[in-house]
């Protein structure tokens, strides 16, 4: 068993930087490790035009000490300026587009209520070979919170794929065995997997009538059987799944121990180390690089990164909080031991 592991520099294909002081605080955790990051457009003022995307990209670059490349998908709504959307896709101001079903997660109230209303935008994406990133949950009073992904796949995703067979789709933060199977069995679709969906089950979130808000995210973590399938998908025989942390910070005062809490798990301070530990537990360290640094780039038609990073097998404890100016965020895996650490 090697004590030093060297891998091609990773990319994080799904992460939240937020805005203002929070953006300044969290950006460097990501730029320290990754070359490219897909910066999610569900900021307080959502990124719905190309001008906002350019400004957002500049803000992240200004906040980052290391050189790296934020990629900004367009936040899809039912009232986008279609000419600006098309131009932004063509001139790479946008990195594809992100579909948030209305009210599925943080700042998704501007999201899409009726997906057929944005088929004209999907047509543009398909024509331009530009990816559609999806928060795949169907939200309805009639659907249990644990079944949202399955209903989205059956009721929405299958229809989208039939209408737009060449559209390149990423089902973000896959959270169920059902989602894993769907991705494996279909063409032009891939998935990102977070560390927390491979570490937590619903027992880590829900107790009696309370929740642990620092383990609460959307889509919520599911059962042990789902966790096992996600680990297998990431670690073994994998060409369709890649790294996307969905690290999603909220200040501690916005975290409440009930389901009205803001959803999101902040893993950026330790995410590559957590992935490495998971692959080590699965005796699959040889496959880490494919997941972290190869599959995503290949799916999105990029070259893998030139640089490499090194990890050392040694114990360290994740600090409880990240603190900057007036902001305090609880870190995922706070006060717990991880047995891999990035060195450089
Ligand atoms: Zn997210």
Boltz pocket constraint, residues with backbone or C-beta under 6 A from the ligand:
constraints:
  - pocket:
      binder: B
      contacts: [[A, 14], [A, 16], [A, 40], [A, 218], [A, 246], [A, 248]]
      max_distance: 6.0
